[in-house]
Amino acid sequence: LIDCYTSLTGKSPLMPKKAYGLHLGTYSGGTWKHEDQTSDRYPVQLAEKMRSLGIPFDLMWLDSTWRKFKSGGNGASTFEWRETFDDPRKMFQKLEDMHVMAGLHVRSIVDNGDSLHLLDEAREAGVLYPGAKKEGLINFFDCKASDWWLENAVSKLADIGCRFLKTDVGSALTVSSDVQGEEAVKAKSDHNLFPLAYAAAPYDYYMKKSGLRGFNHTREGYAGIQRYPFIWAGDWGSEWQWFAPMIVGGLNIGLSGVGYWSHCMGGFEQYSPRDTELYMRWVQFGMFSPVSILVGMDHPHYHEPWTYGDEALRNFIKYDSLRYALLPYIYSTGYEMYQTGRPMMRPLLLDSPKDYNVYSVTDQYLFGDHIMVCPVTVKGALSRFIYFPEGIWFRFGSNEGFMGKQYKSFLTPVDELPLFVKGGAIIPMQKVVQYIGEQSIGELILQVYPGGNSSFDWYDDDGETMDYQRGVYSLVRFSSEWGASEWKFTITPQCKAYRNKVNSYLIQMYRNTVPVEVSYNGVRLVRADVITEKSGGEGWEYDPATQLMTIRVNRQDKESQIRVR
C-alpha cells in the first residue's frame, strides 16, 4: 500500500550522505531577545568544540537570529545579516574547512531590511501571493515569483557558502477577509499545497546550482512532501508529556509516505526546568530516528550536550557514535525507502500485521528491517516491558536471545536504550568517524545473528550526485544460511557500476561451540589470536567467554562464500 501510494505521490530521493549524520542547529549565541549576543564566531567555535570532544556531526544550520528583524519581526526574512556577523563568507569557509555542511533558517515571508528592500521590490515585481493576510508572502505557485525569490534573496546566501535552507512557516498561506468568491476558494485549496511549492523552490535551486543532490529542511508538508527531504516535527516543549507522542508522530508520518522525518532531541522550547534524564532519553531516541537533529532555544545552553554534565555527554557520544557506526545499515535502508516507500522508522504492525498484540504498541518500532528500538519514555523508570513479535530476538551486540509472542520486563539504566535484533539478521557497520567522508570504509563490519536464514543488500554510492538514479551504485547481497552442521555466508555483488572502497569484510557471528573448520572459497582459513584490518591477513578467532566468532576475509569482485563447520 505504501509502495503504491508513494509511486503516486513520489518516492523519497536519497539525501546527501552527510545528511544521515548528526545535524546541529544554533542561534549563533543569541536566541530571541538575546540577538545582540550573536556572532559569526559562535558557530565556528561550536563546531570546533564538537570536533575537540569527539562528537561526530556533519551539518549545521544557523537559526533565525543570523538575520535582522524589522517590521515583520522574527516571522519574516530580511535576508540581511546582523551587524554582529563581521564576515559570513569567512564563517562558511571555516565550517567547510571542518567538513561541516552549513545552512540558514528562512521564512516564506520577505521583509525590508536596512539595505535590502525585498518587500518593496517584491510588491513592485508582482511576486506576492494576492490577498495574503501576511504581507510579504511569496507566491511560490508562480514560477516567476519563485525565480525572483531565488535570484534576489536566496542567491545572496548561496553565493557566500550557504549549502541549504531550513524553510520555516510553510503554513502561512491564509487570505484576508476582503478576499471573497473564487479567489477565497482557490486560496483555501492552495493552503495545503503551499509548503510543497515552498520546499521545492530551494531544493531544485540547489540541485541545479551544484549539480548535486537537492536537500532541504522544512516544517510543514502535504502529500508528496517526501520528494523534498526532510521534514521536522516543529517546536515541541522540553517536557516528558511531549516525548512519547513524538514517537507516535514519527510512526504515523512514516505510514503516510514521509520517511525522512525528525524532531529536536530534548525538545525545543524550555517551558520547565532543565531535565538531564529527559535529555538523555530523548537523545537515545533521536539517534535512532530517520534524521537526527539537535537544537534548542534555551539561552545560553541551547541543548549543547556538555551543558547537561558528564553523564549526559557520555550518553550523547555513545549513541551518536553508534549511529555513525550503523551508517552502512542506515544508508542502505534509505535506498530501500527510495525503491519501495517503506519508511525507515516503522511500527511493529507493518511487519507483523497478523499479530494483534502489536497494534497497541506505540513506544517500540523497527529501525529498518532488523533493529527494534524501545525508548524509555517514563521519568524515573529503571525498567520497562517490551513486546517481542513472532520469531527470535537478540540484544543488540550479544548472544542473549528471546522468543517472540511474549512480553518481558528489562532493567533500563538511564544510559541504556533497549535495542534488539531479529534472529538471522545481518547488520552492516563501519568504524566510527567524526564526519562522513573522514575516511572511506576500508573494512565493512557485518554482525550476523543466529536464528534463521536471511539476506541483506548493502547499498553504496558516491553520496553526493544523482548518478544513483542512472544506475551508478554498488549493491552487494550478503546471505546467511544455517544448516545442521554447517553455516554458509555468501557474498554476491549485484551491481558494480560504482566502485566502493571496501577492501575486506569482518564478519562477527555468535555460536556456542568452537568451529572445526573455516574456509573461504574452498581455502581453509587459519585461526589467529587477533585479526585486524591493518594486518591485511585473512583468518578467524573465537572468544569462548562471549561466544563471538570473528572472521576476516579480503574482498573479491565475484560471488564468494565462507563455510564454517
C-alpha positions in Angstrom: 0.0 0.0 0.0 2.8 2.5 0.9 4.7 1.5 -2.2 1.6 2.2 -4.4 0.9 5.5 -2.5 4.4 6.8 -2.9 4.5 5.7 -6.5 1.6 8.1 -7.0 2.8 11.0 -4.8 6.6 10.4 -5.2 9.3 8.4 -3.6 11.8 9.9 -1.2 15.1 10.5 -3.1 18.3 9.9 -1.3 19.7 12.8 0.7 23.4 13.8 0.5 25.2 11.1 2.5 26.3 13.7 5.1 22.6 14.3 5.9 22.4 10.8 7.5 24.9 12.0 10.2 24.1 14.4 13.0 22.6 17.9 12.3 23.3 20.7 14.7 21.2 23.9 14.9 22.4 27.1 16.6 21.2 30.5 17.3 24.8 31.7 17.0 24.9 32.6 20.7 21.8 34.6 21.0 18.2 33.5 20.5 15.2 35.9 20.5 15.6 38.8 23.0 19.4 38.0 23.1 20.2 38.8 19.5 22.9 41.2 20.5 25.0 38.2 21.6 25.1 36.6 18.2 28.3 36.5 16.2 29.8 34.7 13.3 32.5 33.3 15.7 30.0 31.3 17.7 29.1 28.7 15.0 32.8 28.2 14.2 33.7 27.8 17.9 30.7 25.4 18.4 32.0 23.2 15.5 35.5 23.3 16.9 34.3 22.2 20.3 32.2 19.3 18.8 35.3 18.1 17.0 37.6 18.5 20.0 35.2 16.5 22.2 35.0 13.7 19.6 31.3 14.2 18.9 30.6 13.1 15.3 28.5 15.6 13.3 28.1 16.7 9.7 25.6 19.5 9.3 24.9 22.8 11.0 22.3 25.4 10.3 22.1 28.9 11.8 18.6 29.6 13.0 16.6 32.8 12.7 18.8 35.3 14.6 21.5 35.4 11.9 19.3 38.0 10.1 17.9 41.4 11.1 14.3 41.6 12.4 12.4 44.6 11.1 8.7 45.4 10.7 7.8 41.8 10.3 9.7 40.8 13.4 11.1 37.3 13.6 8.2 36.0 11.5 9.7 37.4 8.3 13.0 37.3 6.4 15.0 40.4 5.5 17.9 38.2 4.2 20.1 40.8 5.7 22.9 39.8 8.1 23.1 41.3 11.6 26.0 43.7 12.3 27.3 41.1 14.8 28.3 38.9 11.8 31.5 40.5 10.6 32.3 38.1 7.7 29.7 35.5 7.0 31.6 34.3 3.9 34.7 33.6 6.1 32.5 31.8 8.6 31.1 29.5 6.0 34.5 28.8 4.7 35.8 27.9 8.1 32.9 25.5 8.6 33.5 24.0 5.2 37.2 23.5 6.2 36.0 21.5 9.1 33.8 19.4 6.8 30.6 20.9 8.1 27.8 21.4 5.6 26.2 24.7 6.7 22.8 26.2 6.0 20.4 29.0 7.2 16.9 29.4 8.5 14.5 31.5 6.4 10.8 32.1 6.3 8.3 32.3 3.4 7.6 36.0 4.1 10.0 38.7 3.0 10.6 42.0 4.8 12.6 45.2 4.2 16.0 45.5 5.9 18.3 48.5 6.1 19.9 48.0 2.7 17.9 45.2 1.2 14.3 46.2 0.5 12.9 42.9 -0.6 9.3 43.6 0.5 9.1 46.8 -1.6 10.8 45.1 -4.5 8.5 42.1 -4.3 5.4 44.3 -4.4 6.8 46.1 -7.5 7.7 42.8 -9.2 4.2 41.3 -8.5 5.5 38.2 -6.9 3.5 38.2 -3.6 0.5 35.9 -3.1 -2.6 38.0 -3.9 -4.7 38.9 -0.8 -2.4 37.1 1.7 -3.1 38.0 5.3 0.7 38.1 6.0 2.1 40.8 3.8 5.3 39.7 2.1 4.2 36.1 1.4 5.9 34.9 -1.8 3.6 33.2 -4.3 5.6 30.0 -4.8 2.9 28.7 -7.1 4.2 31.2 -9.7 7.5 30.2 -11.3 8.3 33.9 -11.9 7.8 34.6 -8.2 9.9 31.6 -7.1 12.7 32.6 -9.5 12.6 36.2 -8.2 12.9 35.0 -4.6 15.8 32.6 -5.5 17.6 35.3 -7.6 17.1 38.3 -5.3 17.2 36.6 -1.8 18.5 33.0 -1.8 21.4 33.5 -4.2 22.9 36.2 -1.9 23.3 33.4 0.7 24.3 30.6 -1.6 27.0 32.7 -3.3 28.9 33.1 0.0 28.7 29.5 1.1 25.2 28.6 2.4 24.6 25.0 1.3 20.9 24.5 2.1 17.9 26.2 3.7 15.7 25.5 6.7 12.3 26.6 5.2 10.1 27.6 8.1 6.5 28.9 8.0 5.1 26.8 5.2 1.7 27.1 6.7 1.5 30.9 6.3 -1.0 31.0 3.4 -4.2 32.5 4.6 -6.0 35.4 3.0 -7.6 38.5 4.4 -11.4 38.8 4.9 -11.5 41.1 1.9 -10.8 38.2 -0.4 -14.1 36.6 -1.5 -15.6 34.2 -4.1 -13.4 32.2 -6.3 -10.2 33.8 -5.1 -11.0 32.7 -1.5 -11.9 29.2 -2.6 -8.6 29.0 -4.5 -6.6 30.3 -1.6 -8.2 27.6 0.7 -7.3 24.9 -1.8 -3.7 26.3 -2.1 -3.1 26.3 1.7 -2.1 22.6 1.9 -0.1 22.7 -1.3 1.8 25.8 -0.4 4.5 24.0 1.7 5.3 21.7 -1.2 5.9 24.6 -3.6 7.9 26.4 -1.0 10.1 23.4 -0.2 10.5 22.6 -3.9 12.0 26.0 -4.8 15.2 25.9 -2.9 15.5 22.1 -3.2 15.5 22.3 -7.0 17.6 25.5 -7.0 20.5 24.0 -5.0 20.4 20.8 -7.1 20.7 22.8 -10.3 23.3 25.2 -8.9 25.6 22.5 -7.6 24.8 19.6 -9.9 24.5 17.5 -6.8 21.5 16.2 -4.8 18.9 18.6 -3.6 18.4 18.9 0.2 16.0 20.9 2.3 14.9 21.1 5.9 11.3 22.1 6.3 8.5 22.1 8.8 5.1 21.6 7.1 4.0 19.4 4.3 1.3 17.6 2.4 1.0 14.5 0.2 4.3 14.5 -1.8 6.5 16.5 0.6 8.7 13.4 0.8 10.1 14.4 -2.6 12.0 17.2 -0.9 13.5 15.7 2.2 13.4 16.3 5.0 10.6 17.4 7.4 10.9 18.0 11.1 8.2 17.9 13.8 8.2 21.5 14.8 8.8 23.3 18.1 7.8 20.9 20.9 8.4 21.6 24.5 11.2 20.1 26.6 8.8 18.1 28.8 8.1 14.4 29.4 4.5 14.9 28.3 5.7 15.6 24.7 8.3 12.8 24.5 6.1 9.7 23.9 3.7 11.4 21.5 6.8 12.3 19.4 7.4 8.6 18.7 3.8 8.1 17.7 4.1 11.1 15.3 7.2 9.6 13.7 5.4 6.3 13.1 2.3 7.9 11.7 4.2 10.2 9.3 6.2 7.2 8.1 3.0 5.3 7.3 1.9 8.5 5.4 4.8 8.1 3.0 7.1 10.6 4.6 10.2 8.6 5.6 12.7 11.3 6.3 11.3 12.9 9.4 13.0 14.3 12.6 12.4 16.1 15.8 14.5 18.3 18.2 16.3 16.0 20.6 15.4 17.0 24.1 12.6 19.2 22.9 12.9 22.8 21.7 11.0 25.3 23.9 12.3 25.2 27.5 9.0 25.7 29.4 10.1 23.9 32.6 13.4 23.4 34.4 16.1 21.5 32.5 15.9 17.8 33.0 19.0 15.8 32.3 17.2 12.4 32.3 14.7 13.6 29.7 17.5 14.9 27.6 19.4 11.6 27.8 16.4 9.5 26.9 15.3 11.8 24.1 18.8 11.7 22.6 18.8 7.9 22.6 15.5 8.0 20.6 16.8 10.8 18.4 19.9 8.9 17.2 17.6 6.1 16.1 15.3 8.5 14.1 15.5 8.8 10.3 17.2 12.1 10.6 19.0 13.2 13.8 18.9 16.9 14.7 19.9 18.8 17.9 18.8 22.3 18.5 17.2 24.1 21.5 16.1 27.6 22.3 17.2 27.6 25.9 19.6 30.5 26.2 22.5 30.2 26.9 22.7 26.4 26.8 20.9 25.5 23.5 20.8 21.8 24.3 24.5 21.5 23.7 25.4 18.1 25.3 28.2 19.3 27.6 25.8 21.7 29.3 24.0 18.7 30.9 27.0 17.3 32.7 29.5 14.5 32.1 27.0 11.6 32.2 24.8 13.2 29.6 27.8 14.0 27.4 29.0 10.4 27.5 25.4 9.2 26.7 25.3 11.6 23.7 28.7 10.5 22.3 27.8 6.8 22.9 24.6 6.9 20.8 25.8 9.4 18.3 28.8 7.2 17.7 26.6 4.1 17.4 24.6 6.0 14.7 27.8 6.7 12.8 28.8 3.0 13.1 25.5 2.0 11.7 25.7 4.3 8.7 26.0 1.4 6.1 22.8 -0.1 7.5 21.0 3.3 7.7 22.1 4.4 4.1 21.1 1.0 2.7 17.7 1.4 4.4 17.4 4.9 2.7 17.9 3.2 -0.6 15.2 0.6 0.2 12.9 3.5 1.0 13.7 5.2 -2.3 12.8 1.9 -4.1 9.7 0.8 -2.1 8.5 3.7 0.0 8.9 1.6 3.2 9.8 4.1 6.0 13.0 3.8 7.9 11.1 4.1 11.2 8.3 1.5 11.2 5.5 0.5 13.6 5.7 -3.2 14.5 2.3 -3.8 12.8 3.9 -3.1 9.4 5.9 -6.3 9.6 3.6 -8.3 11.9 0.0 -7.5 10.7 -1.4 -10.8 11.9 -0.1 -10.3 15.5 -2.9 -8.3 17.2 -0.7 -7.6 20.2 1.4 -5.2 18.2 -1.5 -2.9 17.3 -1.4 -1.3 20.7 2.4 -0.9 20.8 3.3 2.7 20.2 6.6 3.1 22.1 8.6 0.5 20.2 9.4 0.4 16.5 11.6 -1.1 13.8 14.5 0.9 12.6 15.0 -0.6 9.1 14.2 -4.2 8.6 16.1 -5.7 11.6 16.6 -3.4 14.6 13.9 -2.9 17.2 14.1 0.3 19.2 12.4 0.5 22.6 12.8 4.0 24.1 12.2 4.6 27.8 9.6 7.4 28.0 8.6 7.5 31.7 10.5 9.8 34.1 12.5 7.8 36.7 11.7 4.5 35.1 14.6 2.0 35.6 12.7 -0.9 33.8 10.1 -1.3 31.1 8.1 -4.0 29.4 9.0 -4.9 25.9 6.9 -6.9 23.5 8.6 -9.3 21.1 6.8 -10.1 17.8 7.0 -13.6 16.4 10.4 -15.2 15.9 13.6 -14.9 18.0 15.2 -11.7 19.0 18.7 -10.9 20.4 20.0 -8.0 22.4 22.0 -5.8 20.0 25.6 -6.9 20.0 25.1 -10.0 22.1 24.1 -13.7 22.0 21.3 -13.2 24.5 18.1 -14.3 22.8 14.3 -14.1 23.5 11.5 -15.9 21.9 8.7 -13.9 20.3 5.0 -13.6 21.0 5.7 -12.6 24.6 6.2 -9.6 26.9 9.3 -9.3 29.1 10.5 -6.8 31.6 14.0 -5.3 31.4 16.1 -3.1 33.6 16.9 0.1 31.9 19.6 2.3 33.5 19.4 5.9 32.3 22.3 5.5 29.9 20.8 2.4 28.2 18.4 2.3 25.3 16.9 -1.2 24.8 17.9 -2.4 21.3 17.1 -5.8 19.8 17.8 -7.5 16.5 15.7 -10.0 14.6 17.1 -13.6 14.6 19.1 -14.3 11.5 19.7 -10.6 10.8 22.8 -9.3 9.0 23.8 -5.7 10.2 26.5 -3.9 8.1 28.5 -1.4 10.2 31.7 0.6 9.9 34.3 2.2 12.2 33.1 5.4 13.8 34.2 8.6 12.1 33.9 12.2 13.1 32.2 13.2 9.9 31.1 11.3 6.8 34.0 11.2 4.4 36.7 11.5 7.0 37.9 8.1 5.7 36.5 5.6 3.3 35.1 2.3 4.6 38.2 0.1 4.1 36.6 -2.7 6.1 32.9 -3.4 6.3 31.8 -5.0 9.6 29.0 -7.5 9.4 27.2 -8.6 12.5 25.4 -11.8 11.9 22.8 -13.1 14.3 21.7 -16.8 14.7 18.1 -17.8 14.4 17.4 -18.4 10.8 18.4 -17.8 7.1 18.4 -14.3 5.8 20.0 -11.8 3.5 20.8 -8.1 3.4 21.5 -5.9 0.4 24.3 -3.4 1.2 24.0 -0.3 -0.9 26.6 2.4 -1.5 27.3 5.2 -4.0 29.2 8.5 -4.2 26.9 10.1 -1.6 26.6 13.4 -3.5 25.4 13.2 -7.1 22.2 12.0 -8.8 24.2 9.2 -10.6 22.4 6.6 -8.4 19.2 7.3 -10.4 21.1 6.4 -13.5 22.2 3.0 -12.1 25.7 4.1 -10.9 25.9 2.5 -7.5 27.2 -0.6 -5.7 24.9 -3.3 -4.4 26.2 -6.4 -2.6 24.0 -9.1 -1.2 25.1 -10.9 1.9 23.3 -14.2 2.6 23.4 -16.3 5.8 22.3 -20.0 5.7 22.3 -22.1 8.8 22.4 -25.9 8.4 22.6 -28.8 10.9 26.4 -29.0 10.8 27.5 -26.1 8.7 27.0 -22.3 8.4 27.4 -20.7 5.0 27.8 -16.9 4.4 27.7 -15.9 0.7 28.8 -12.5 -0.7 27.2 -11.7 -4.1 27.9 -8.5 -6.0 24.6 -7.4 -7.5 25.7 -4.1 -9.2 29.3 -2.9 -9.7 28.7 0.3 -11.6 30.1 2.2 -8.6 33.3 1.0 -7.1 33.1 1.2 -3.3 36.2 1.5 -1.2 35.9 -1.7 0.8 38.9 -4.0 0.8 37.9 -6.5 3.4 34.9 -7.9 5.4 34.9 -8.5 9.1 32.1 -10.9 10.0 31.1 -11.2 13.6 28.7 -14.1 14.4 27.7 -15.9 17.6 27.9 -19.7 18.1 28.1 -21.8 21.2 30.9 -24.2 20.0 34.4 -23.7 18.6 34.4 -24.3 14.9 36.2 -27.3 13.5 37.0 -25.7 10.2 36.5 -22.3 8.5 37.1 -21.9 4.7 36.8 -19.0 2.2 36.1 -20.0 -1.4 37.4 -23.5 -0.6 40.6 -22.4 1.0 41.0 -23.2 4.7 41.4 -20.1 7.0 43.9 -20.1 9.9 42.8 -19.4 13.4 44.6 -16.4 14.9 44.8 -14.9 18.3 43.9 -11.4 16.9 42.9 -10.4 13.4 43.0 -6.8 12.3 42.4 -4.7 9.2 46.0 -3.4 9.4 47.5 -6.8 9.3 45.9 -7.4 5.9 45.6 -11.1 6.6 42.6 -13.4 6.5 41.7 -15.7 9.3 39.3 -16.2 12.2 39.2 -16.1 16.0 36.8 -17.3 18.7 36.1 -16.0 22.2 34.5 -18.7 24.3 33.5 -16.2 27.0 31.3 -14.2 24.7 30.8 -17.0 22.1 31.7 -14.4 19.5 33.4 -15.7 16.3 35.2 -13.2 14.1 36.2 -13.9 10.5 38.2 -11.6 8.3 38.4 -12.1 4.5 39.6 -9.9 1.7 37.2 -8.6 -0.9 36.8 -10.4 -4.2 34.7 -9.0 -7.0 32.9 -12.2 -7.6 30.5 -14.4 -5.6 32.4 -15.7 -2.6 31.5 -18.0 0.2 32.6 -18.6 3.8 31.8 -22.0 5.3 32.0 -22.8 9.0 31.7 -26.3 10.4 
